[in-house]
Amino acid sequence: MSTSKHGPRKQSSTSKRSNDKNHRADRGSSSKAKKNSKSRPKQDYREGDDRKPAGGAPRKYKKNPSTRNDDTLDPIPGNKEWGGLARKGVLRVHHDDLKALDSPPEVKEELEPDELERREERKRRREERDRREEELRSEARAAIDRAHKSGPKKKDQTPRALKRKPITRGPMQLSEIQPRFKKSFGQEQGKKNLKAFFDSMRAFEEERFTDAGRKLRPLIKADHKIPEIYELYGLILYRKEEYADAADWLEKFRHFASSTEQHPVLMDCYRAEKRWNDINYLWDELREVSPSGSLVGEGRIVMAGAHADRGDLKEAVNLLSKGWKSPKRPKEHHLRRAYALADLYDRAGNIARAREMFQWIVSFDPTFVDARDRLKNLN
């Protein structure tokens, strides 16, 4: 407002109306600004501050401060062009390695002597079972290989059976082995030879056949009538697949011991040499003496294999299947007979019966030789 000598100047009506309009416009704009301030978060920038604008509705959940320690945790390693999942996997492995290094060493459990002895006994039994299974597998593979390699042969080409004294009496009643070694070799030499015999037996059980034969060879050259020496040396040569020499020493065992205990092994040696007449003679002798069911069963398996080698699968199947009944609690010789019979059924083309026999074997012993694989192939 301006003043003059004549007092305050009256505003004109036109200027007054324009002032009223401006005043209303100012009030309208201020009211709109208040409304907009309710709908939008207030932005307040401070001079020289480049942070995000303050204000806005508070977060519902407040984020906890980060517990990451950049001094101990490495950034995600790897090529940046890799995917995030691959880089995090590498990071996790790296941190697990660091954790394993920082973890305290494990304390070994101290066991009582009885518990240690029980564990050693269980370990020894497992090793013995594995060794026996591997032995059965090798015998089965050798028998199958001989069967595939051999073919039918005419009877007139078969060598004549050896001349033997028949076993008319029971097996020799063998006394303790130490006095017999002393009687055959003398006091001092008997002790040395007895130690060599037991060392050879231990090597044979551990399947070190060459070492076993080397330890026993001096006893073989000596003149004596101890059947156990001939028996062990014959078995060593048999496991080395020297069948002709093995048969010679096992024949000596049969003669001096008057025993059919090694007849199945002796028959198998002659089977490898295709001496069918000798096999027939030993099989008849074994059936006549009938020392035990398991031993006769082993001889039956070899005899059936001999028929199969000559191409007579029907006779082989008849021999093994005659009187066969599936026992409720089968022993090892039952499983061996069932396996041989299943193999003959497979070779003869009777797949259904072969599958049935292999299934029966697997139901009692899934790890017996390769019965599970044979069954899988038949299915």
Secondary structure, 3 states (H helix, E strand, C coil): CCCCCCCCCCCCHHHHHHHHHHHHHHHHHHHHHHHHHHHCCCCECCCCCCCCCECCCCCCCCCCCCCCCCCCCCCCCCCCCCCHHHHHHHHHHHHHHHHHHHCCCCCCCCCCHHHHHHHHHHHHHHHHHHHHHHHHHHHHHHHHHHHHHCCCCCHHHCCCCCCCCCCCCCCCCCCCHHHHHHHHHCHHHHHHHHHHHHHHHHHHHCCCHHHHHHHHHHHHHCCCCCHHHHHHHHHHHHHCCCHHHHHHHHHHHHHHHCCCCCHHHHHHHHHHCCCHHHHHHHHHHHHHHCCCHHHHHHHHHHHHHHHHHCCCHHHHHHHHHCCCCCCCCCCHHHHHHHHHHHHHHHHHCCHHHHHHHHHHHHHHCCCCCCHHHHHHHHC
